[in-house]
């Protein structure tokens, strides 16, 4: 399973990180990419969740 933090974004005074996770569909077996923008502290928690 591929996990990667690709960018650190600055918006006003808040630091944000864009993370992309590759998720396998249980129905078809195909992989899809899920993107999310969040604070850097939450990245590892989000990547480890299913």
mmCIF entry with sequence, helices, sheets and N, C-alpha, C, O atoms, coordinates in Angstrom:
data_MODEL
# 
_entry.id   MODEL 
# 
_entity.id                         1 
_entity.type                       polymer 
_entity.pdbx_number_of_molecules   1 
# 
_entity_poly.entity_id                      1 
_entity_poly.type                           'polypeptide(L)' 
_entity_poly.nstd_linkage                   no 
_entity_poly.nstd_monomer                   no 
_entity_poly.pdbx_seq_one_letter_code       
;(UNK)(UNK)(UNK)(UNK)(UNK)(UNK)(UNK)(UNK)(UNK)(UNK)(UNK)(UNK)(UNK)(UNK)(UNK)(UNK)
(UNK)(UNK)(UNK)(UNK)(UNK)(UNK)(UNK)(UNK)(UNK)(UNK)(UNK)(UNK)(UNK)(UNK)(UNK)(UNK)
(UNK)(UNK)(UNK)(UNK)(UNK)(UNK)(UNK)(UNK)(UNK)(UNK)(UNK)(UNK)(UNK)(UNK)(UNK)(UNK)
(UNK)(UNK)
;
_entity_poly.pdbx_seq_one_letter_code_can   XXXXXXXXXXXXXXXXXXXXXXXXXXXXXXXXXXXXXXXXXXXXXXXXXX 
_entity_poly.pdbx_strand_id                 A 
# 
loop_
_entity_poly_seq.entity_id 
_entity_poly_seq.num 
_entity_poly_seq.mon_id 
_entity_poly_seq.hetero 
1 1  UNK n 
1 2  UNK n 
1 3  UNK n 
1 4  UNK n 
1 5  UNK n 
1 6  UNK n 
1 7  UNK n 
1 8  UNK n 
1 9  UNK n 
1 10 UNK n 
1 11 UNK n 
1 12 UNK n 
1 13 UNK n 
1 14 UNK n 
1 15 UNK n 
1 16 UNK n 
1 17 UNK n 
1 18 UNK n 
1 19 UNK n 
1 20 UNK n 
1 21 UNK n 
1 22 UNK n 
1 23 UNK n 
1 24 UNK n 
1 25 UNK n 
1 26 UNK n 
1 27 UNK n 
1 28 UNK n 
1 29 UNK n 
1 30 UNK n 
1 31 UNK n 
1 32 UNK n 
1 33 UNK n 
1 34 UNK n 
1 35 UNK n 
1 36 UNK n 
1 37 UNK n 
1 38 UNK n 
1 39 UNK n 
1 40 UNK n 
1 41 UNK n 
1 42 UNK n 
1 43 UNK n 
1 44 UNK n 
1 45 UNK n 
1 46 UNK n 
1 47 UNK n 
1 48 UNK n 
1 49 UNK n 
1 50 UNK n 
# 
_struct_asym.id          A 
_struct_asym.entity_id   1 
# 
loop_
_struct_conf.conf_type_id 
_struct_conf.id 
_struct_conf.pdbx_PDB_helix_id 
_struct_conf.beg_label_comp_id 
_struct_conf.beg_label_asym_id 
_struct_conf.beg_label_seq_id 
_struct_conf.pdbx_beg_PDB_ins_code 
_struct_conf.end_label_comp_id 
_struct_conf.end_label_asym_id 
_struct_conf.end_label_seq_id 
_struct_conf.pdbx_end_PDB_ins_code 
_struct_conf.beg_auth_comp_id 
_struct_conf.beg_auth_asym_id 
_struct_conf.beg_auth_seq_id 
_struct_conf.end_auth_comp_id 
_struct_conf.end_auth_asym_id 
_struct_conf.end_auth_seq_id 
_struct_conf.pdbx_PDB_helix_class 
_struct_conf.details 
_struct_conf.pdbx_PDB_helix_length 
HELX_P HELX_P1 AA1 UNK A 40 ? UNK A 42 ? UNK A 40 UNK A 42 5 ? 3 
HELX_P HELX_P2 AA2 UNK A 43 ? UNK A 48 ? UNK A 43 UNK A 48 1 ? 6 
# 
_struct_conf_type.id          HELX_P 
_struct_conf_type.criteria    ? 
_struct_conf_type.reference   ? 
# 
_struct_sheet.id               AA1 
_struct_sheet.type             ? 
_struct_sheet.number_strands   3 
_struct_sheet.details          ? 
# 
loop_
_struct_sheet_order.sheet_id 
_struct_sheet_order.range_id_1 
_struct_sheet_order.range_id_2 
_struct_sheet_order.offset 
_struct_sheet_order.sense 
AA1 1 2 ? anti-parallel 
AA1 2 3 ? anti-parallel 
# 
loop_
_struct_sheet_range.sheet_id 
_struct_sheet_range.id 
_struct_sheet_range.beg_label_comp_id 
_struct_sheet_range.beg_label_asym_id 
_struct_sheet_range.beg_label_seq_id 
_struct_sheet_range.pdbx_beg_PDB_ins_code 
_struct_sheet_range.end_label_comp_id 
_struct_sheet_range.end_label_asym_id 
_struct_sheet_range.end_label_seq_id 
_struct_sheet_range.pdbx_end_PDB_ins_code 
_struct_sheet_range.beg_auth_comp_id 
_struct_sheet_range.beg_auth_asym_id 
_struct_sheet_range.beg_auth_seq_id 
_struct_sheet_range.end_auth_comp_id 
_struct_sheet_range.end_auth_asym_id 
_struct_sheet_range.end_auth_seq_id 
AA1 1 UNK A 3  ? UNK A 11 ? UNK A 3  UNK A 11 
AA1 2 UNK A 14 ? UNK A 24 ? UNK A 14 UNK A 24 
AA1 3 UNK A 31 ? UNK A 38 ? UNK A 31 UNK A 38 
# 
loop_
_atom_site.group_PDB 
_atom_site.id 
_atom_site.type_symbol 
_atom_site.label_atom_id 
_atom_site.label_alt_id 
_atom_site.label_comp_id 
_atom_site.label_asym_id 
_atom_site.label_entity_id 
_atom_site.label_seq_id 
_atom_site.pdbx_PDB_ins_code 
_atom_site.Cartn_x 
_atom_site.Cartn_y 
_atom_site.Cartn_z 
_atom_site.occupancy 
_atom_site.B_iso_or_equiv 
_atom_site.pdbx_formal_charge 
_atom_site.auth_seq_id 
_atom_site.auth_comp_id 
_atom_site.auth_asym_id 
_atom_site.auth_atom_id 
_atom_site.pdbx_PDB_model_num 
ATOM 1   N N  . UNK A 1 1  ? 0.845   -1.178 0.000  1.00 0.00 ? 1  UNK A N  1 
ATOM 2   C CA . UNK A 1 1  ? 0.000   0.000  0.000  1.00 0.00 ? 1  UNK A CA 1 
ATOM 3   C C  . UNK A 1 1  ? 0.885   1.234  0.000  1.00 0.00 ? 1  UNK A C  1 
ATOM 4   O O  . UNK A 1 1  ? 1.728   1.393  0.883  1.00 0.00 ? 1  UNK A O  1 
ATOM 5   N N  . UNK A 1 2  ? 0.707   2.090  -0.959 1.00 0.00 ? 2  UNK A N  1 
ATOM 6   C CA . UNK A 1 2  ? 1.538   3.289  -1.082 1.00 0.00 ? 2  UNK A CA 1 
ATOM 7   C C  . UNK A 1 2  ? 1.003   4.399  -0.196 1.00 0.00 ? 2  UNK A C  1 
ATOM 8   O O  . UNK A 1 2  ? -0.198  4.665  -0.163 1.00 0.00 ? 2  UNK A O  1 
ATOM 9   N N  . UNK A 1 3  ? 1.915   5.043  0.522  1.00 0.00 ? 3  UNK A N  1 
ATOM 10  C CA . UNK A 1 3  ? 1.545   6.174  1.373  1.00 0.00 ? 3  UNK A CA 1 
ATOM 11  C C  . UNK A 1 3  ? 2.570   7.265  1.146  1.00 0.00 ? 3  UNK A C  1 
ATOM 12  O O  . UNK A 1 3  ? 3.771   6.996  1.128  1.00 0.00 ? 3  UNK A O  1 
ATOM 13  N N  . UNK A 1 4  ? 2.116   8.475  0.974  1.00 0.00 ? 4  UNK A N  1 
ATOM 14  C CA . UNK A 1 4  ? 3.075   9.543  0.749  1.00 0.00 ? 4  UNK A CA 1 
ATOM 15  C C  . UNK A 1 4  ? 2.463   10.893 1.079  1.00 0.00 ? 4  UNK A C  1 
ATOM 16  O O  . UNK A 1 4  ? 1.318   11.176 0.727  1.00 0.00 ? 4  UNK A O  1 
ATOM 17  N N  . UNK A 1 5  ? 3.238   11.714 1.756  1.00 0.00 ? 5  UNK A N  1 
ATOM 18  C CA . UNK A 1 5  ? 2.866   13.101 1.970  1.00 0.00 ? 5  UNK A CA 1 
ATOM 19  C C  . UNK A 1 5  ? 3.530   13.885 0.853  1.00 0.00 ? 5  UNK A C  1 
ATOM 20  O O  . UNK A 1 5  ? 4.754   13.860 0.729  1.00 0.00 ? 5  UNK A O  1 
ATOM 21  N N  . UNK A 1 6  ? 2.750   14.578 0.042  1.00 0.00 ? 6  UNK A N  1 
ATOM 22  C CA . UNK A 1 6  ? 3.301   15.185 -1.162 1.00 0.00 ? 6  UNK A CA 1 
ATOM 23  C C  . UNK A 1 6  ? 3.545   16.681 -1.080 1.00 0.00 ? 6  UNK A C  1 
ATOM 24  O O  . UNK A 1 6  ? 4.345   17.205 -1.855 1.00 0.00 ? 6  UNK A O  1 
ATOM 25  N N  . UNK A 1 7  ? 2.898   17.377 -0.186 1.00 0.00 ? 7  UNK A N  1 
ATOM 26  C CA . UNK A 1 7  ? 3.073   18.833 -0.181 1.00 0.00 ? 7  UNK A CA 1 
ATOM 27  C C  . UNK A 1 7  ? 2.758   19.399 1.191  1.00 0.00 ? 7  UNK A C  1 
ATOM 28  O O  . UNK A 1 7  ? 1.920   18.870 1.921  1.00 0.00 ? 7  UNK A O  1 
ATOM 29  N N  . UNK A 1 8  ? 3.427   20.463 1.524  1.00 0.00 ? 8  UNK A N  1 
ATOM 30  C CA . UNK A 1 8  ? 3.080   21.223 2.706  1.00 0.00 ? 8  UNK A CA 1 
ATOM 31  C C  . UNK A 1 8  ? 2.551   22.559 2.223  1.00 0.00 ? 8  UNK A C  1 
ATOM 32  O O  . UNK A 1 8  ? 3.261   23.295 1.538  1.00 0.00 ? 8  UNK A O  1 
ATOM 33  N N  . UNK A 1 9  ? 1.322   22.878 2.567  1.00 0.00 ? 9  UNK A N  1 
ATOM 34  C CA . UNK A 1 9  ? 0.655   24.074 2.060  1.00 0.00 ? 9  UNK A CA 1 
ATOM 35  C C  . UNK A 1 9  ? 0.535   25.108 3.166  1.00 0.00 ? 9  UNK A C  1 
ATOM 36  O O  . UNK A 1 9  ? 0.325   24.755 4.326  1.00 0.00 ? 9  UNK A O  1 
ATOM 37  N N  . UNK A 1 10 ? 0.665   26.379 2.818  1.00 0.00 ? 10 UNK A N  1 
ATOM 38  C CA . UNK A 1 10 ? 0.491   27.473 3.763  1.00 0.00 ? 10 UNK A CA 1 
ATOM 39  C C  . UNK A 1 10 ? -0.789  28.219 3.392  1.00 0.00 ? 10 UNK A C  1 
ATOM 40  O O  . UNK A 1 10 ? -0.935  28.679 2.260  1.00 0.00 ? 10 UNK A O  1 
ATOM 41  N N  . UNK A 1 11 ? -1.714  28.338 4.342  1.00 0.00 ? 11 UNK A N  1 
ATOM 42  C CA . UNK A 1 11 ? -2.911  29.139 4.108  1.00 0.00 ? 11 UNK A CA 1 
ATOM 43  C C  . UNK A 1 11 ? -3.090  30.053 5.312  1.00 0.00 ? 11 UNK A C  1 
ATOM 44  O O  . UNK A 1 11 ? -3.386  29.595 6.415  1.00 0.00 ? 11 UNK A O  1 
ATOM 45  N N  . UNK A 1 12 ? -2.914  31.307 5.095  1.00 0.00 ? 12 UNK A N  1 
ATOM 46  C CA . UNK A 1 12 ? -2.921  32.343 6.138  1.00 0.00 ? 12 UNK A CA 1 
ATOM 47  C C  . UNK A 1 12 ? -1.960  31.946 7.249  1.00 0.00 ? 12 UNK A C  1 
ATOM 48  O O  . UNK A 1 12 ? -0.758  31.863 6.999  1.00 0.00 ? 12 UNK A O  1 
ATOM 49  N N  . UNK A 1 13 ? -2.436  31.696 8.460  1.00 0.00 ? 13 UNK A N  1 
ATOM 50  C CA . UNK A 1 13 ? -1.530  31.375 9.554  1.00 0.00 ? 13 UNK A CA 1 
ATOM 51  C C  . UNK A 1 13 ? -1.538  29.888 9.895  1.00 0.00 ? 13 UNK A C  1 
ATOM 52  O O  . UNK A 1 13 ? -0.875  29.477 10.847 1.00 0.00 ? 13 UNK A O  1 
ATOM 53  N N  . UNK A 1 14 ? -2.272  29.076 9.141  1.00 0.00 ? 14 UNK A N  1 
ATOM 54  C CA . UNK A 1 14 ? -2.400  27.663 9.433  1.00 0.00 ? 14 UNK A CA 1 
ATOM 55  C C  . UNK A 1 14 ? -1.569  26.838 8.462  1.00 0.00 ? 14 UNK A C  1 
ATOM 56  O O  . UNK A 1 14 ? -1.653  27.037 7.250  1.00 0.00 ? 14 UNK A O  1 
ATOM 57  N N  . UNK A 1 15 ? -0.758  25.904 8.989  1.00 0.00 ? 15 UNK A N  1 
ATOM 58  C CA . UNK A 1 15 ? 0.021   25.007 8.140  1.00 0.00 ? 15 UNK A CA 1 
ATOM 59  C C  . UNK A 1 15 ? -0.808  23.782 7.798  1.00 0.00 ? 15 UNK A C  1 
ATOM 60  O O  . UNK A 1 15 ? -1.393  23.166 8.688  1.00 0.00 ? 15 UNK A O  1 
ATOM 61  N N  . UNK A 1 16 ? -0.867  23.419 6.523  1.00 0.00 ? 16 UNK A N  1 
ATOM 62  C CA . UNK A 1 16 ? -1.626  22.260 6.092  1.00 0.00 ? 16 UNK A CA 1 
ATOM 63  C C  . UNK A 1 16 ? -0.762  21.361 5.227  1.00 0.00 ? 16 UNK A C  1 
ATOM 64  O O  . UNK A 1 16 ? 0.172   21.824 4.572  1.00 0.00 ? 16 UNK A O  1 
ATOM 65  N N  . UNK A 1 17 ? -1.077  20.070 5.227  1.00 0.00 ? 17 UNK A N  1 
ATOM 66  C CA . UNK A 1 17 ? -0.356  19.090 4.425  1.00 0.00 ? 17 UNK A CA 1 
ATOM 67  C C  . UNK A 1 17 ? -1.349  18.327 3.570  1.00 0.00 ? 17 UNK A C  1 
ATOM 68  O O  . UNK A 1 17 ? -2.426  17.956 4.037  1.00 0.00 ? 17 UNK A O  1 
ATOM 69  N N  . UNK A 1 18 ? -0.985  18.093 2.311  1.00 0.00 ? 18 UNK A N  1 
ATOM 70  C CA . UNK A 1 18 ? -1.816  17.295 1.420  1.00 0.00 ? 18 UNK A CA 1 
ATOM 71  C C  . UNK A 1 18 ? -1.233  15.888 1.389  1.00 0.00 ? 18 UNK A C  1 
ATOM 72  O O  . UNK A 1 18 ? -0.058  15.703 1.071  1.00 0.00 ? 18 UNK A O  1 
ATOM 73  N N  . UNK A 1 19 ? -2.057  14.899 1.720  1.00 0.00 ? 19 UNK A N  1 
ATOM 74  C CA . UNK A 1 19 ? -1.606  13.504 1.735  1.00 0.00 ? 19 UNK A CA 1 
ATOM 75  C C  . UNK A 1 19 ? -2.430  12.701 0.734  1.00 0.00 ? 19 UNK A C  1 
ATOM 76  O O  . UNK A 1 19 ? -3.621  12.948 0.547  1.00 0.00 ? 19 UNK A O  1 
ATOM 77  N N  . UNK A 1 20 ? -1.771  11.735 0.097  1.00 0.00 ? 20 UNK A N  1 
ATOM 78  C CA . UNK A 1 20 ? -2.438  10.866 -0.872 1.00 0.00 ? 20 UNK A CA 1 
ATOM 79  C C  . UNK A 1 20 ? -2.242  9.424  -0.423 1.00 0.00 ? 20 UNK A C  1 
ATOM 80  O O  . UNK A 1 20 ? -1.129  9.005  -0.102 1.00 0.00 ? 20 UNK A O  1 
ATOM 81  N N  . UNK A 1 21 ? -3.338  8.670  -0.406 1.00 0.00 ? 21 UNK A N  1 
ATOM 82  C CA . UNK A 1 21 ? -3.292  7.276  0.020  1.00 0.00 ? 21 UNK A CA 1 
ATOM 83  C C  . UNK A 1 21 ? -3.884  6.409  -1.077 1.00 0.00 ? 21 UNK A C  1 
ATOM 84  O O  . UNK A 1 21 ? -4.908  6.765  -1.660 1.00 0.00 ? 21 UNK A O  1 
ATOM 85  N N  . UNK A 1 22 ? -3.254  5.275  -1.366 1.00 0.00 ? 22 UNK A N  1 
ATOM 86  C CA . UNK A 1 22 ? -3.770  4.338  -2.356 1.00 0.00 ? 22 UNK A CA 1 
ATOM 87  C C  . UNK A 1 22 ? -4.603  3.287  -1.613 1.00 0.00 ? 22 UNK A C  1 
ATOM 88  O O  . UNK A 1 22 ? -4.110  2.641  -0.688 1.00 0.00 ? 22 UNK A O  1 
ATOM 89  N N  . UNK A 1 23 ? -5.865  3.118  -2.020 1.00 0.00 ? 23 UNK A N  1 
ATOM 90  C CA . UNK A 1 23 ? -6.792  2.218  -1.346 1.00 0.00 ? 23 UNK A CA 1 
ATOM 91  C C  . UNK A 1 23 ? -7.309  1.189  -2.340 1.00 0.00 ? 23 UNK A C  1 
ATOM 92  O O  . UNK A 1 23 ? -7.699  1.533  -3.455 1.00 0.00 ? 23 UNK A O  1 
ATOM 93  N N  . UNK A 1 24 ? -7.309  -0.083 -1.927 1.00 0.00 ? 24 UNK A N  1 
ATOM 94  C CA . UNK A 1 24 ? -7.816  -1.156 -2.790 1.00 0.00 ? 24 UNK A CA 1 
ATOM 95  C C  . UNK A 1 24 ? -9.298  -1.367 -2.526 1.00 0.00 ? 24 UNK A C  1 
ATOM 96  O O  . UNK A 1 24 ? -9.716  -1.517 -1.377 1.00 0.00 ? 24 UNK A O  1 
ATOM 97  N N  . UNK A 1 25 ? -10.087 -1.379 -3.587 1.00 0.00 ? 25 UNK A N  1 
ATOM 98  C CA . UNK A 1 25 ? -11.525 -1.587 -3.477 1.00 0.00 ? 25 UNK A CA 1 
ATOM 99  C C  . UNK A 1 25 ? -11.799 -3.069 -3.186 1.00 0.00 ? 25 UNK A C  1 
ATOM 100 O O  . UNK A 1 25 ? -11.311 -3.940 -3.906 1.00 0.00 ? 25 UNK A O  1 
ATOM 101 N N  . UNK A 1 26 ? -12.575 -3.357 -2.135 1.00 0.00 ? 26 UNK A N  1 
ATOM 102 C CA . UNK A 1 26 ? -12.866 -4.760 -1.827 1.00 0.00 ? 26 UNK A CA 1 
ATOM 103 C C  . UNK A 1 26 ? -13.783 -5.418 -2.859 1.00 0.00 ? 26 UNK A C  1 
ATOM 104 O O  . UNK A 1 26 ? -13.766 -6.638 -3.018 1.00 0.00 ? 26 UNK A O  1 
ATOM 105 N N  . UNK A 1 27 ? -14.574 -4.618 -3.550 1.00 0.00 ? 27 UNK A N  1 
ATOM 106 C CA . UNK A 1 27 ? -15.528 -5.141 -4.533 1.00 0.00 ? 27 UNK A CA 1 
ATOM 107 C C  . UNK A 1 27 ? -14.841 -5.561 -5.833 1.00 0.00 ? 27 UNK A C  1 
ATOM 108 O O  . UNK A 1 27 ? -14.988 -6.699 -6.279 1.00 0.00 ? 27 UNK A O  1 
ATOM 109 N N  . UNK A 1 28 ? -14.087 -4.629 -6.440 1.00 0.00 ? 28 UNK A N  1 
ATOM 110 C CA . UNK A 1 28 ? -13.510 -4.893 -7.753 1.00 0.00 ? 28 UNK A CA 1 
ATOM 111 C C  . UNK A 1 28 ? -12.028 -5.229 -7.704 1.00 0.00 ? 28 UNK A C  1 
ATOM 112 O O  . UNK A 1 28 ? -11.490 -5.774 -8.668 1.00 0.00 ? 28 UNK A O  1 
ATOM 113 N N  . UNK A 1 29 ? -11.362 -4.916 -6.607 1.00 0.00 ? 29 UNK A N  1 
ATOM 114 C CA . UNK A 1 29 ? -9.928  -5.179 -6.500 1.00 0.00 ? 29 UNK A CA 1 
ATOM 115 C C  . UNK A 1 29 ? -9.072  -4.090 -7.122 1.00 0.00 ? 29 UNK A C  1 
ATOM 116 O O  . UNK A 1 29 ? -7.844  -4.178 -7.096 1.00 0.00 ? 29 UNK A O  1 
ATOM 117 N N  . UNK A 1 30 ? -9.703  -3.063 -7.683 1.00 0.00 ? 30 UNK A N  1 
ATOM 118 C CA . UNK A 1 30 ? -8.963  -1.969 -8.310 1.00 0.00 ? 30 UNK A CA 1 
ATOM 119 C C  . UNK A 1 30 ? -8.470  -0.994 -7.235 1.00 0.00 ? 30 UNK A C  1 
ATOM 120 O O  . UNK A 1 30 ? -9.073  -0.871 -6.169 1.00 0.00 ? 30 UNK A O  1 
ATOM 121 N N  . UNK A 1 31 ? -7.378  -0.315 -7.529 1.00 0.00 ? 31 UNK A N  1 
ATOM 122 C CA . UNK A 1 31 ? -6.838  0.679  -6.602 1.00 0.00 ? 31 UNK A CA 1 
ATOM 123 C C  . UNK A 1 31 ? -7.336  2.071  -6.967 1.00 0.00 ? 31 UNK A C  1 
ATOM 124 O O  . UNK A 1 31 ? -7.440  2.421  -8.142 1.00 0.00 ? 31 UNK A O  1 
ATOM 125 N N  . UNK A 1 32 ? -7.639  2.853  -5.947 1.00 0.00 ? 32 UNK A N  1 
ATOM 126 C CA . UNK A 1 32 ? -8.020  4.244  -6.139 1.00 0.00 ? 32 UNK A CA 1 
ATOM 127 C C  . UNK A 1 32 ? -7.161  5.102  -5.228 1.00 0.00 ? 32 UNK A C  1 
ATOM 128 O O  . UNK A 1 32 ? -6.597  4.604  -4.253 1.00 0.00 ? 32 UNK A O  1 
ATOM 129 N N  . UNK A 1 33 ? -7.058  6.372  -5.534 1.00 0.00 ? 33 UNK A N  1 
ATOM 130 C CA . UNK A 1 33 ? -6.275  7.296  -4.736 1.00 0.00 ? 33 UNK A CA 1 
ATOM 131 C C  . UNK A 1 33 ? -7.210  8.221  -3.980 1.00 0.00 ? 33 UNK A C  1 
ATOM 132 O O  . UNK A 1 33 ? -8.138  8.790  -4.555 1.00 0.00 ? 33 UNK A O  1 
ATOM 133 N N  . UNK A 1 34 ? -6.956  8.367  -2.673 1.00 0.00 ? 34 UNK A N  1 
ATOM 134 C CA . UNK A 1 34 ? -7.749  9.237  -1.818 1.00 0.00 ? 34 UNK A CA 1 
ATOM 135 C C  . UNK A 1 34 ? -6.838  10.377 -1.372 1.00 0.00 ? 34 UNK A C  1 
ATOM 136 O O  . UNK A 1 34 ? -5.777  10.143 -0.793 1.00 0.00 ? 34 UNK A O  1 
ATOM 137 N N  . UNK A 1 35 ? -7.257  11.609 -1.644 1.00 0.00 ? 35 UNK A N  1 
ATOM 138 C CA . UNK A 1 35 ? -6.468  12.786 -1.273 1.00 0.00 ? 35 UNK A CA 1 
ATOM 139 C C  . UNK A 1 35 ? -7.167  13.532 -0.154 1.00 0.00 ? 35 UNK A C  1 
ATOM 140 O O  . UNK A 1 35 ? -8.396  13.574 -0.087 1.00 0.00 ? 35 UNK A O  1 
ATOM 141 N N  . UNK A 1 36 ? -6.360  14.126 0.730  1.00 0.00 ? 36 UNK A N  1 
ATOM 142 C CA . UNK A 1 36 ? -6.923  14.903 1.820  1.00 0.00 ? 36 UNK A CA 1 
ATOM 143 C C  . UNK A 1 36 ? -5.928  15.982 2.241  1.00 0.00 ? 36 UNK A C  1 
ATOM 144 O O  . UNK A 1 36 ? -4.716  15.768 2.201  1.00 0.00 ? 36 UNK A O  1 
ATOM 145 N N  . UNK A 1 37 ? -6.446  17.141 2.643  1.00 0.00 ? 37 UNK A N  1 
ATOM 146 C CA . UNK A 1 37 ? -5.624  18.235 3.154  1.00 0.00 ? 37 UNK A CA 1 
ATOM 147 C C  . UNK A 1 37 ? -5.930  18.366 4.642  1.00 0.00 ? 37 UNK A C  1 
ATOM 148 O O  . UNK A 1 37 ? -7.087  18.517 5.034  1.00 0.00 ? 37 UNK A O  1 
ATOM 149 N N  . UNK A 1 38 ? -4.875  18.305 5.476  1.00 0.00 ? 38 UNK A N  1 
ATOM 150 C CA . UNK A 1 38 ? -5.060  18.302 6.925  1.00 0.00 ? 38 UNK A CA 1 
ATOM 151 C C  . UNK A 1 38 ? -3.851  18.892 7.627  1.00 0.00 ? 38 UNK A C  1 
ATOM 152 O O  . UNK A 1 38 ? -2.820  19.118 6.994  1.00 0.00 ? 38 UNK A O  1 
ATOM 153 N N  . UNK A 1 39 ? -3.957  19.146 8.926  1.00 0.00 ? 39 UNK A N  1 
ATOM 154 C CA . UNK A 1 39 ? -2.786  19.602 9.680  1.00 0.00 ? 39 UNK A CA 1 
ATOM 155 C C  . UNK A 1 39 ? -1.730  18.497 9.713  1.00 0.00 ? 39 UNK A C  1 
ATOM 156 O O  . UNK A 1 39 ? -2.085  17.318 9.709  1.00 0.00 ? 39 UNK A O  1 
ATOM 157 N N  . UNK A 1 40 ? -0.445  18.848 9.745  1.00 0.00 ? 40 UNK A N  1 
ATOM 158 C CA . UNK A 1 40 ? 0.622   17.842 9.721  1.00 0.00 ? 40 UNK A CA 1 
ATOM 159 C C  . UNK A 1 40 ? 0.547   16.828 10.855 1.00 0.00 ? 40 UNK A C  1 
ATOM 160 O O  . UNK A 1 40 ? 1.003   15.696 10.689 1.00 0.00 ? 40 UNK A O  1 
ATOM 161 N N  . UNK A 1 41 ? -0.009  17.196 11.991 1.00 0.00 ? 41 UNK A N  1 
ATOM 162 C CA . UNK A 1 41 ? -0.086  16.293 13.130 1.00 0.00 ? 41 UNK A CA 1 
ATOM 163 C C  . UNK A 1 41 ? -1.021  15.107 12.868 1.00 0.00 ? 41 UNK A C  1 
ATOM 164 O O  . UNK A 1 41 ? -0.870  14.050 13.482 1.00 0.00 ? 41 UNK A O  1 
ATOM 165 N N  . UNK A 1 42 ? -1.970  15.277 11.973 1.00 0.00 ? 42 UNK A N  1 
ATOM 166 C CA . UNK A 1 42 ? -2.969  14.238 11.722 1.00 0.00 ? 42 UNK A CA 1 
ATOM 167 C C  . UNK A 1 42 ? -2.608  13.297 10.574 1.00 0.00 ? 42 UNK A C  1 
ATOM 168 O O  . UNK A 1 42 ? -3.337  12.336 10.328 1.00 0.00 ? 42 UNK A O  1 
ATOM 169 N N  . UNK A 1 43 ? -1.511  13.542 9.867  1.00 0.00 ? 43 UNK A N  1 
ATOM 170 C CA . UNK A 1 43 ? -1.176  12.765 8.666  1.00 0.00 ? 43 UNK A CA 1 
ATOM 171 C C  . UNK A 1 43 ? -0.960  11.296 8.985  1.00 0.00 ? 43 UNK A C  1 
ATOM 172 O O  . UNK A 1 43 ? -1.574  10.442 8.345  1.00 0.00 ? 43 UNK A O  1 
ATOM 173 N N  . UNK A 1 44 ? -0.106  10.968 9.954  1.00 0.00 ? 44 UNK A N  1 
ATOM 174 C CA . UNK A 1 44 ? 0.169   9.559  10.260 1.00 0.00 ? 44 UNK A CA 1 
ATOM 175 C C  . UNK A 1 44 ? -1.076  8.816  10.698 1.00 0.00 ? 44 UNK A C  1 
ATOM 176 O O  . UNK A 1 44 ? -1.279  7.663  10.319 1.00 0.00 ? 44 UNK A O  1 
ATOM 177 N N  . UNK A 1 45 ? -1.912  9.466  11.493 1.00 0.00 ? 45 UNK A N  1 
ATOM 178 C CA . UNK A 1 45 ? -3.157  8.847  11.946 1.00 0.00 ? 45 UNK A CA 1 
ATOM 179 C C  . UNK A 1 45 ? -4.068  8.552  10.752 1.00 0.00 ? 45 UNK A C  1 
ATOM 180 O O  . UNK A 1 45 ? -4.674  7.482  10.689 1.00 0.00 ? 45 UNK A O  1 
ATOM 181 N N  . UNK A 1 46 ? -4.171  9.488  9.806  1.00 0.00 ? 46 UNK A N  1 
ATOM 182 C CA . UNK A 1 46 ? -5.021  9.313  8.639  1.00 0.00 ? 46 UNK A CA 1 
ATOM 183 C C  . UNK A 1 46 ? -4.478  8.214  7.723  1.00 0.00 ? 46 UNK A C  1 
ATOM 184 O O  . UNK A 1 46 ? -5.248  7.409  7.198  1.00 0.00 ? 46 UNK A O  1 
ATOM 185 N N  . UNK A 1 47 ? -3.162  8.177  7.529  1.00 0.00 ? 47 UNK A N  1 
ATOM 186 C CA . UNK A 1 47 ? -2.566  7.177  6.648  1.00 0.00 ? 47 UNK A CA 1 
ATOM 187 C C  . UNK A 1 47 ? -2.707  5.765  7.233  1.00 0.00 ? 47 UNK A C  1 
ATOM 188 O O  . UNK A 1 47 ? -2.858  4.801  6.482  1.00 0.00 ? 47 UNK A O  1 
ATOM 189 N N  . UNK A 1 48 ? -2.659  5.638  8.548  1.00 0.00 ? 48 UNK A N  1 
ATOM 190 C CA . UNK A 1 48 ? -2.759  4.328  9.172  1.00 0.00 ? 48 UNK A CA 1 
ATOM 191 C C  . UNK A 1 48 ? -4.190  3.823  9.279  1.00 0.00 ? 48 UNK A C  1 
ATOM 192 O O  . UNK A 1 48 ? -4.399  2.631  9.502  1.00 0.00 ? 48 UNK A O  1 
ATOM 193 N N  . UNK A 1 49 ? -5.182  4.697  9.127  1.00 0.00 ? 49 UNK A N  1 
ATOM 194 C CA . UNK A 1 49 ? -6.580  4.273  9.187  1.00 0.00 ? 49 UNK A CA 1 
ATOM 195 C C  . UNK A 1 49 ? -6.989  3.642  7.870  1.00 0.00 ? 49 UNK A C  1 
ATOM 196 O O  . UNK A 1 49 ? -6.379  3.898  6.832  1.00 0.00 ? 49 UNK A O  1 
ATOM 197 N N  . UNK A 1 50 ? -8.016  2.822  7.917  1.00 0.00 ? 50 UNK A N  1 
ATOM 198 C CA . UNK A 1 50 ? -8.505  2.190  6.677  1.00 0.00 ? 50 UNK A CA 1 
ATOM 199 C C  . UNK A 1 50 ? -9.778  2.820  6.217  1.00 0.00 ? 50 UNK A C  1 
ATOM 200 O O  . UNK A 1 50 ? -10.332 2.418  5.194  1.00 0.00 ? 50 UNK A O  1 
# 
